[in-house]
Amino acid sequence: MVIISLGVFITSCEKLLDVELNDKIPNENAINSTRDLQLVLNGAYDAIQSGSVLGGNLVIYADLLADDSKIGNENKLNRFGKYEIYNMTSSPQITEIASFWGTAYAAINRSNNVIHAIDNNLVNDPQFDLEKDRLKAEALFIRALCHFELVRFFAKPYDVDNTGNNNQLGVPYRRQPSLSPDDLHMARNSVEEVYQYIKEDLETSKTLFANAGVYTSNSLASYMSATALLARVCFFSGDYTKAAQNADEVIQSGYYTLAEDYSSIFKLSGNSSNPEVIFQIVNIVTDNSNSLIDAYSRSKNPLFQTTATIYDMYSPNDIRRQMINKYFVIYYVKKYDETLIDGVSQPLNRVYLRLAEMHLIRAEANLLEGGPGNIIQAYDSYNALRQRAFGSSYVPESVALNDLLDSVRNERRRELCFEGDRYHNLKRMKQNLREGISWNSDAPIFKIPAEEVSGNNLMVQNP
């Protein structure tokens, strides 16, 4: 069943805010100050930081289910976990999948407690009016993000050629805190409804962030991260006009630039920043949930390698090719290589939203939407990424309009390889996930955890 987190223990959020870490919020009735709201919200951040949510596993699962990576170390395909995910035979008893579901809904419930307290004026102190818009905006962002990731793994994909009519079962979109056992019983919303609620939450989040004057942040949600996530959500639901508009808003904001050193994007640790990163999950030595190093780093006998096909899709002078190490006939992924200082492995932040993706969304969405002005933006974004990839040797390309869409899509694969994008993008484009596995197959869809099915009498299991 959904994990109800009325008691929130804050144990690892010093990287988010300078607050005392040992406070305990025993239930929603204890939320009677702005500080209490912040502590509960910190608990929501702590949940999404988990390896089960944004800490890395969702990237790993996406690569297990698609075709950019190949298994390098079969011993890391643990039974009752990654082995079943890779073979597309997941069951309701898979602990890793249950942890994803439960931890995501714990973050949602904590966010809902914050939203509920603010909307019902349960707090009355001098700081409340100053902070309430920001706090609610962050809670809405987390709620939207978690439902988005859940629906992408636990439901049939959104059919972008049938916008507005995706009535297949999605996930329960929980917009109220679970305050009693009766609140556990909730039916699955349709995929269409889930995406609509996500968009509504992010639009409201943007408005509140603007009211609060919070446009960027190195470690927390902000106006720009809500805008970037909305661009991604619209893109994957075929709402290409709004996808392009939101991506363009991020690009034109002037807050971000493409990093000249591509590898630096993936070497961030703690509160370090990068001009390209819009939203990241921060990890520190004493609180590190990043599971990507163990899955990809060459020094860890990694789960994943890649193939000659992926290596060869980069030109020799494309700086992104340096993210793959060719060792005879073995191709190692270097994006998440372990970094050692005095023999100690350094934590890597998990970059979730970055400017390059906004260029890719703007380019493709504009091409699919049409219009001469849109074509100019598509060329601009395509050339911006190519210029970063080739540096001073780059000559702007004059790709024939009929070929530009394919060029942009190829660029997306090169740019976002091993970042969890390929699996979801294949479904959007209605292409096979792997040989013989249709984009709309039931096989890769995660089963609803047994505990949820037994504890929620309105829950319907996936086939």
Secondary structure, 3 states (H helix, E strand, C coil): CCCCCCCEECCCCCCCCCCCCCCEECCHHHCCCHHHHHHHHHHHHHHHHCCCCCCCHHHHHHHHHCCCEEECCHHHCCCCCHHHHHCCCCCCCCHHHHHHHHHHHHHHHHHHHHHHHHHCCCCCCCCHHHHHHHHHHHHHHHHHHHHHHHHHHHCCCCCHHHCCCCCCECCCCCCCCCCCHHHHCCCCCEHHHHHHHHHHHHHHHHHHHHHHCCCCCCCCCCHHHHHHHHHHHHHHCCCHHHHHHHHHHHHHCCCCCCCCCHHHHHCCCCCCCCCCEEEEECCECCECCCCHHHHHCHHHCCCEEECHHHHHCCCCCCHHHHHEEEECCEEEECCCCCCEECCEECCCCEEEEEHHHHHHHHHHHHHHHCCHHHHHHHHHHHHHHHHHHHHHHCCCCCCCHHHHHHHHHHHHHHHHCCCCCHHHHHHHHCCCCECCECCCCCCCCCCCCHHHHHHCCCCCCCC
